[in-house]
Amino acid sequence: MFVAMNRFSVVPGQEQRFEEVWSGRESYLDGVPGFVRFALLRGDEAGEYISHSSWESRDAFEAWTQSEAFQAAHRQGSLQGVLAGPPRVALYDSLMEQGRP
């Protein structure tokens, strides 16, 4: 498993706009080889959000970032004036996983 996360800092008062942009966009993830799941997380701190995607492998994630689907997904919904700065990317290889039987 491989996890890619983007941490967003949203300008105070722009949280609803940020959530609307995300909820109204097409992800283009359906059918992408190696995609497992996506979640948009809202933190306890004001304006803190994280996009969290899980992949079968780092190679699958990297292939997604080079795809037409990735380009299409990232052309949607401007966040200009909504974000306090660029998102901070974090990439992780899974060392251990646990789930329900």
DSSP file (Angstrom, degrees, kcal/mol; ACC not computed):
  #  RESIDUE AA STRUCTURE BP1 BP2  ACC     N-H-->O    O-->H-N    N-H-->O    O-->H-N    TCO  KAPPA ALPHA  PHI   PSI    X-CA   Y-CA   Z-CA
    1    1 A M              0   0    0      0, 0.0    93,-2.6     0, 0.0     2,-0.4   0.000 360.0 360.0 360.0 144.6    0.0    0.0    0.0
    2    2 A F  E     -AB  55  93A   0     53,-2.4    53,-2.9    91,-0.2     2,-0.4  -0.994 360.0-156.8-132.7 138.1    1.1    3.5   -0.8
    3    3 A V  E     -AB  54  92A   0     89,-2.9    89,-2.9    -2,-0.4     2,-0.4  -0.963   5.4-168.8-122.4 132.1   -0.4    6.7    0.6
    4    4 A A  E     -AB  53  91A   0     49,-2.5    49,-2.6    -2,-0.4     2,-0.4  -0.980  12.1-177.8-118.2 129.4   -0.3   10.2   -0.9
    5    5 A M  E     -AB  52  90A   0     85,-3.1    85,-2.9    -2,-0.4     2,-0.5  -0.976  16.0-163.4-130.5 142.0   -1.4   13.2    1.2
    6    6 A N  E     -AB  51  89A   0     45,-1.9    45,-2.4    -2,-0.4     2,-0.6  -0.993  13.8-151.2-120.3 123.9   -1.8   16.9    0.5
    7    7 A R  E     -AB  50  88A   0     81,-2.7    81,-2.3    -2,-0.5     2,-0.4  -0.849  15.2-164.0 -97.6 125.0   -2.1   19.2    3.5
    8    8 A F  E     -A   49   0A   0     41,-3.3    41,-2.1    -2,-0.6     2,-0.6  -0.872  14.2-157.2-111.1 140.4   -4.0   22.4    2.8
    9    9 A S  E     -A   48   0A   0     -2,-0.4    75,-3.6    76,-0.3    76,-0.5  -0.973  20.1-156.2-114.3 115.0   -4.2   25.6    4.8
   10   10 A V  B     -D   83   0B   0     37,-2.7    73,-0.3    -2,-0.6     5,-0.1  -0.730  22.4-107.4 -98.3 138.1   -7.4   27.5    4.0
   11   11 A V    >   -     0   0    0     71,-3.0     3,-2.4    -2,-0.4     4,-0.2  -0.363  50.2 -92.8 -58.3 133.6   -7.8   31.2    4.4
   12   12 A P  T 3  S+     0   0    0      0, 0.0    -1,-0.1     0, 0.0    34,-0.0  -0.249 114.5  22.1 -52.3 133.5  -10.1   31.9    7.4
   13   13 A G  T 3  S+     0   0    0     -3,-0.1     4,-0.2     1,-0.0     3,-0.2   0.304 105.4  85.9  90.5  -7.6  -13.7   32.3    6.2
   14   14 A Q    <>  +     0   0    0     -3,-2.4     4,-2.4    68,-0.2     5,-0.2   0.277  53.3 103.3-106.3   9.1  -13.0   30.3    3.0
   15   15 A E  H  > S+     0   0    0      1,-0.2     4,-2.4     2,-0.2     5,-0.2   0.908  80.3  49.9 -60.3 -44.1  -13.6   26.9    4.4
   16   16 A Q  H  > S+     0   0    0      1,-0.2     4,-2.4     2,-0.2    -1,-0.2   0.915 111.0  49.6 -63.1 -42.4  -17.1   26.5    2.8
   17   17 A R  H  > S+     0   0    0      2,-0.2     4,-2.4     1,-0.2    -1,-0.2   0.918 109.9  51.5 -61.8 -43.8  -15.8   27.5   -0.6
   18   18 A F  H  X S+     0   0    0     -4,-2.4     4,-2.0     1,-0.2    -2,-0.2   0.933 111.8  46.3 -57.9 -47.7  -12.9   25.0   -0.3
   19   19 A E  H  X S+     0   0    0     -4,-2.4     4,-2.7     1,-0.2    -1,-0.2   0.874 111.0  52.9 -65.2 -37.5  -15.3   22.2    0.5
   20   20 A E  H  X S+     0   0    0     -4,-2.4     4,-1.7     2,-0.2    -1,-0.2   0.907 107.3  51.3 -64.5 -42.2  -17.7   23.2   -2.3
   21   21 A V  H  < S+     0   0    0     -4,-2.4     4,-0.4     1,-0.2    -2,-0.2   0.938 114.3  43.9 -60.3 -46.2  -14.9   23.1   -4.9
   22   22 A W  H >< S+     0   0    0     -4,-2.0     3,-1.0     1,-0.2    -2,-0.2   0.914 114.2  48.0 -66.2 -43.5  -13.9   19.6   -3.7
   23   23 A S  H 3< S+     0   0    0     -4,-2.7    -1,-0.2     1,-0.2    -2,-0.2   0.754 112.7  50.0 -72.1 -21.7  -17.4   18.2   -3.5
   24   24 A G  T 3< S+     0   0    0     -4,-1.7    -1,-0.2    -5,-0.2     2,-0.2   0.432  93.5  93.3 -95.3   1.0  -18.3   19.6   -7.0
   25   25 A R  S <  S-     0   0    0     -3,-1.0     2,-0.5    -4,-0.4    48,-0.1  -0.625  74.7-121.1 -98.4 154.6  -15.3   18.3   -8.9
   26   26 A E        -     0   0    0     -2,-0.2    50,-0.1     1,-0.1    -2,-0.1  -0.788  17.8-159.6 -87.2 130.1  -14.9   15.0  -10.8
   27   27 A S        -     0   0    0     -2,-0.5    46,-0.2    47,-0.0    -1,-0.1   0.789  10.8-151.8 -83.2 -27.7  -12.0   13.0   -9.4
   28   28 A Y        +     0   0    0     44,-0.1    45,-0.1     1,-0.1    44,-0.1   0.674  61.3 119.1  62.4  18.2  -11.4   10.8  -12.5
   29   29 A L    >   +     0   0    0      2,-0.1     3,-2.4    40,-0.1     6,-0.2   0.736  35.9 106.2 -86.2 -23.7  -10.1    8.1  -10.1
   30   30 A D  T 3  S+     0   0    0      1,-0.3     0, 0.0     3,-0.0     0, 0.0  -0.367  94.0   9.6 -57.9 126.3  -12.7    5.5  -11.0
   31   31 A G  T 3  S+     0   0    0      1,-0.3    -1,-0.3    -2,-0.1    -2,-0.1   0.425  87.7 141.6  84.8  -2.2  -11.0    2.9  -13.1
   32   32 A V    X   -     0   0    0     -3,-2.4     3,-2.0     1,-0.1    -1,-0.3  -0.626  61.2-110.5 -73.3 122.9   -7.5    4.2  -12.5
   33   33 A P  T 3  S+     0   0    0      0, 0.0    31,-0.1     0, 0.0     3,-0.1  -0.291  98.6  12.5 -57.0 130.4   -5.2    1.1  -12.2
   34   34 A G  T 3  S+     0   0    0      1,-0.3    22,-2.8    21,-0.1    23,-0.2   0.313  87.9 138.0  88.2  -7.9   -4.0    0.7   -8.6
   35   35 A F  E <   +C   55   0A   0     -3,-2.0    -1,-0.3    20,-0.2    20,-0.2  -0.528  20.5 169.9 -72.1 136.2   -6.3    3.2   -7.0
   36   36 A V  E     -     0   0A   0     18,-2.6     2,-0.3     1,-0.4    19,-0.2   0.780  53.9 -29.3-111.0 -56.7   -7.8    2.0   -3.7
   37   37 A R  E     -C   54   0A   0     17,-1.2    17,-2.8     2,-0.0    -1,-0.4  -0.993  43.5-148.2-162.3 162.0   -9.6    4.9   -1.9
   38   38 A F  E     +C   53   0A   0     -2,-0.3     2,-0.3    15,-0.2    15,-0.2  -0.985  13.7 177.6-135.0 145.3   -9.7    8.7   -1.4
   39   39 A A  E     -C   52   0A   0     13,-2.2    13,-3.0    -2,-0.3     2,-0.6  -0.988  20.7-148.2-145.0 140.7  -10.8   10.8    1.5
   40   40 A L  E     -C   51   0A   0     -2,-0.3     2,-0.4    11,-0.2    11,-0.2  -0.959  26.8-160.3-105.0 121.6  -10.9   14.5    2.1
   41   41 A L  E     -C   50   0A   0      9,-3.5     9,-2.4    -2,-0.6     2,-0.5  -0.832  12.6-153.8-109.3 138.8  -10.2   15.2    5.8
   42   42 A R  E     -C   49   0A   0     -2,-0.4     7,-0.2     7,-0.2     4,-0.1  -0.954  21.5-143.9-109.2 125.1  -11.0   18.3    7.9
   43   43 A G        -     0   0    0      5,-3.1     5,-0.2    -2,-0.5     4,-0.2  -0.223  22.6-110.4 -82.3 173.2   -8.8   18.8   10.9
   44   44 A D  S    S+     0   0    0      2,-0.1     2,-0.3     3,-0.1    -1,-0.1   0.772  97.7  82.5 -72.7 -27.9   -9.6   20.2   14.3
   45   45 A E  S >  S-     0   0    0      1,-0.1     3,-2.0     2,-0.0    -2,-0.2  -0.599  99.1 -96.3 -79.8 140.2   -7.5   23.3   13.6
   46   46 A A  T 3  S+     0   0    0     -2,-0.3    -1,-0.1     1,-0.3     3,-0.1  -0.291 107.1   9.1 -56.5 130.8   -9.4   26.0   11.7
   47   47 A G  T 3  S+     0   0    0      1,-0.2   -37,-2.7    -4,-0.2     2,-0.6   0.517  92.5 135.2  79.4   6.0   -8.6   25.8    8.0
   48   48 A E  E <   +A    9   0A   0     -3,-2.0    -5,-3.1   -39,-0.2     2,-0.3  -0.794  22.6 160.1 -94.8 122.6   -6.7   22.5    8.1
   49   49 A Y  E     -AC   8  42A   0    -41,-2.1   -41,-3.3    -2,-0.6     2,-0.4  -0.973  19.4-164.2-137.4 151.3   -7.6   19.9    5.5
   50   50 A I  E     -AC   7  41A   0     -9,-2.4    -9,-3.5    -2,-0.3     2,-0.5  -0.995  11.8-149.2-136.8 130.7   -5.8   16.9    4.1
   51   51 A S  E     -AC   6  40A   0    -45,-2.4   -45,-1.9    -2,-0.4     2,-0.5  -0.873  22.7-168.2 -93.2 134.1   -6.5   15.0    0.9
   52   52 A H  E     +AC   5  39A   0    -13,-3.0   -13,-2.2    -2,-0.5     2,-0.4  -0.975   9.6 177.1-130.3 116.2   -5.7   11.3    1.4
   53   53 A S  E     -AC   4  38A   0    -49,-2.6   -49,-2.5    -2,-0.5     2,-0.4  -0.967  13.8-153.0-122.8 141.0   -5.4    8.7   -1.3
   54   54 A S  E     -AC   3  37A   0    -17,-2.8   -18,-2.6    -2,-0.4   -17,-1.2  -0.897  14.9-176.0-112.5 141.2   -4.4    5.1   -1.0
   55   55 A W  E     -AC   2  35A   0    -53,-2.9   -53,-2.4    -2,-0.4   -20,-0.2  -0.913  37.7-120.7-134.0 155.1   -2.8    3.1   -3.9
   56   56 A E  S    S-     0   0    0    -22,-2.8     2,-0.3    -2,-0.3   -21,-0.1   0.820  95.3  -8.7 -65.2 -29.9   -1.7   -0.4   -4.4
   57   57 A S     >  -     0   0    0    -23,-0.2     4,-1.8   -55,-0.1   -55,-0.2  -0.983  66.9-106.3-159.8 164.2    1.9    0.8   -5.0
   58   58 A R  H  > S+     0   0    0     -2,-0.3     4,-2.9     1,-0.2     5,-0.2   0.885 119.7  58.0 -61.9 -39.1    4.0    3.9   -5.5
   59   59 A D  H  > S+     0   0    0      1,-0.2     4,-2.3     2,-0.2    -1,-0.2   0.894 104.3  50.7 -59.6 -40.6    4.3    2.9   -9.2
   60   60 A A  H  > S+     0   0    0      2,-0.2     4,-1.9     1,-0.2    -1,-0.2   0.914 111.9  47.5 -63.8 -42.8    0.5    3.1   -9.5
   61   61 A F  H  X S+     0   0    0     -4,-1.8     4,-2.0     2,-0.2    -2,-0.2   0.935 112.0  49.1 -62.9 -46.3    0.4    6.5   -7.9
   62   62 A E  H  X S+     0   0    0     -4,-2.9     4,-0.8     1,-0.2    -2,-0.2   0.870 108.8  53.1 -63.7 -36.3    3.2    7.8  -10.1
   63   63 A A  H >< S+     0   0    0     -4,-2.3     3,-0.8    -5,-0.2     4,-0.2   0.908 107.6  52.7 -63.4 -40.7    1.4    6.5  -13.2
   64   64 A W  H >< S+     0   0    0     -4,-1.9     3,-1.6     1,-0.2     6,-0.5   0.902 104.3  55.4 -59.0 -43.0   -1.7    8.4  -12.1
   65   65 A T  H 3< S+     0   0    0     -4,-2.0    -1,-0.2     1,-0.3    -2,-0.2   0.693 110.5  46.1 -67.8 -16.5    0.3   11.6  -11.8
   66   66 A Q  T << S+     0   0    0     -3,-0.8    -1,-0.3    -4,-0.8    -2,-0.2   0.355  97.5 103.0-101.4   3.5    1.4   11.3  -15.4
   67   67 A S  S <> S-     0   0    0     -3,-1.6     4,-1.7    -4,-0.2     5,-0.1  -0.397  79.3-121.4 -91.7 162.5   -2.0   10.4  -16.8
   68   68 A E  H  > S+     0   0    0      1,-0.2     4,-2.6     2,-0.2     5,-0.2   0.855 114.7  59.8 -62.6 -36.9   -4.6   12.4  -18.7
   69   69 A A  H  > S+     0   0    0      1,-0.2     4,-2.5     2,-0.2    -1,-0.2   0.904 104.0  49.6 -60.6 -41.9   -7.1   11.7  -15.9
   70   70 A F  H  > S+     0   0    0     -6,-0.5     4,-1.9     2,-0.2    -1,-0.2   0.930 110.7  49.7 -61.5 -46.5   -4.8   13.5  -13.4
   71   71 A Q  H  < S+     0   0    0     -4,-1.7     4,-0.4     1,-0.2    -2,-0.2   0.922 112.6  47.4 -58.3 -45.7   -4.5   16.5  -15.7
   72   72 A A  H >< S+     0   0    0     -4,-2.6     3,-1.0     1,-0.2     4,-0.3   0.906 110.7  51.5 -64.3 -42.4   -8.3   16.6  -16.1
   73   73 A A  H >< S+     0   0    0     -4,-2.5     3,-0.7     1,-0.2    -1,-0.2   0.851 111.0  47.8 -63.8 -34.6   -8.9   16.3  -12.4
   74   74 A H  T 3< S+     0   0    0     -4,-1.9    -1,-0.2     1,-0.2    -2,-0.2   0.397  97.7  69.0 -93.0   3.4   -6.5   19.1  -11.5
   75   75 A R  T <  S+     0   0    0     -3,-1.0    -1,-0.2    -4,-0.4     2,-0.2   0.519  85.2  95.1 -89.7  -7.1   -7.9   21.6  -14.1
   76   76 A Q  S <  S+     0   0    0     -3,-0.7   -51,-0.1    -4,-0.3   -55,-0.0  -0.522  78.0   2.7 -92.1 150.4  -11.1   22.0  -12.2
   77   77 A G  S    S-     0   0    0     -2,-0.2     2,-0.2     1,-0.1    -1,-0.1   0.905  72.8-119.6  52.3 101.3  -12.2   24.5   -9.6
   78   78 A S        -     0   0    0      1,-0.1    -1,-0.1    -3,-0.1   -57,-0.1  -0.461  19.8-169.4 -70.6 137.5   -9.9   27.4   -8.8
   79   79 A L    >>  +     0   0    0     -2,-0.2     3,-2.1     3,-0.0     4,-1.6   0.142  38.5 139.5-109.1  15.9   -8.7   27.7   -5.3
   80   80 A Q  T 34 S+     0   0    0      1,-0.3    -2,-0.0     2,-0.2     0, 0.0  -0.430  77.5  12.0 -61.8 129.2   -7.1   31.1   -5.8
   81   81 A G  T 34 S+     0   0    0      2,-0.3    -1,-0.3    -2,-0.2    -2,-0.0   0.337 117.5  78.6  83.6  -6.7   -7.8   33.3   -2.8
   82   82 A V  T <4 S+     0   0    0     -3,-2.1   -71,-3.0   -72,-0.1     2,-0.3   0.774  81.8  65.9 -99.4 -36.5   -9.0   30.2   -0.9
   83   83 A L  B  <  -D   10   0B   0     -4,-1.6    -2,-0.3   -73,-0.3   -73,-0.3  -0.678  67.5-147.4 -92.9 142.9   -5.6   28.7    0.1
   84   84 A A  S    S-     0   0    0    -75,-3.6   -74,-0.1    -2,-0.3    -1,-0.1   0.522  81.6 -27.4 -81.3  -6.4   -3.2   30.4    2.5
   85   85 A G  S    S-     0   0    0    -76,-0.5   -76,-0.3   -74,-0.0    -1,-0.2  -0.953  93.3 -48.2 174.8 179.8   -0.3   28.9    0.5
   86   86 A P        -     0   0    0      0, 0.0   -77,-0.0     0, 0.0    -2,-0.0  -0.346  66.1 -97.3 -68.7 151.7    0.5   25.9   -1.7
   87   87 A P        -     0   0    0      0, 0.0     2,-0.6     0, 0.0   -79,-0.2  -0.347  32.5-126.5 -65.7 151.4   -0.4   22.4   -0.4
   88   88 A R  E     -B    7   0A   0    -81,-2.3   -81,-2.7    -3,-0.1     2,-0.3  -0.904  23.9-145.2-102.4 119.9    2.3   20.4    1.3
   89   89 A V  E     -B    6   0A   0     -2,-0.6     2,-0.4   -83,-0.2   -83,-0.2  -0.629  17.8-178.1 -88.6 139.6    2.7   17.0   -0.2
   90   90 A A  E     -B    5   0A   0    -85,-2.9   -85,-3.1    -2,-0.3     2,-0.4  -0.994   5.6-165.7-137.7 131.9    3.6   13.9    1.9
   91   91 A L  E     -B    4   0A   0     -2,-0.4     2,-0.4   -87,-0.2   -87,-0.2  -0.947   7.9-173.7-122.1 137.9    4.2   10.4    0.4
   92   92 A Y  E     -B    3   0A   0    -89,-2.9   -89,-2.9    -2,-0.4     2,-0.5  -0.992  20.7-147.5-138.2 134.7    4.3    7.2    2.5
   93   93 A D  E     -B    2   0A   0     -2,-0.4     2,-0.3   -91,-0.2   -91,-0.2  -0.860  35.1-119.4 -91.9 133.0    5.1    3.6    1.8
   94   94 A S        +     0   0    0    -93,-2.6     3,-0.1    -2,-0.5    -2,-0.0  -0.566  30.8 178.4 -75.6 130.8    3.0    1.3    4.1
   95   95 A L  S    S+     0   0    0      1,-0.4     2,-0.3    -2,-0.3    -1,-0.2   0.682  72.2  11.2-100.1 -26.3    5.0   -0.9    6.4
   96   96 A M        -     0   0    0      2,-0.0    -1,-0.4   -95,-0.0     2,-0.3  -0.989  63.6-169.6-153.3 142.1    2.1   -2.5    8.2
   97   97 A E        -     0   0    0     -2,-0.3     2,-0.3    -3,-0.1    -3,-0.0  -0.976   2.7-176.9-134.1 149.1   -1.6   -2.7    7.6
   98   98 A Q        +     0   0    0     -2,-0.3     2,-0.3     3,-0.0    -2,-0.0  -0.994  13.3 153.4-144.5 140.7   -4.5   -4.0    9.7
   99   99 A G        -     0   0    0     -2,-0.3    -2,-0.0     0, 0.0     0, 0.0  -0.876  50.1 -62.2-150.2-178.8   -8.2   -4.2    8.9
  100  100 A R              0   0    0     -2,-0.3     0, 0.0     1,-0.1     0, 0.0  -0.446 360.0 360.0 -69.9 146.4  -11.3   -6.1    9.8
  101  101 A P              0   0    0      0, 0.0    -1,-0.1     0, 0.0    -3,-0.0   0.512 360.0 360.0 -65.0 360.0  -11.2   -9.8    9.0
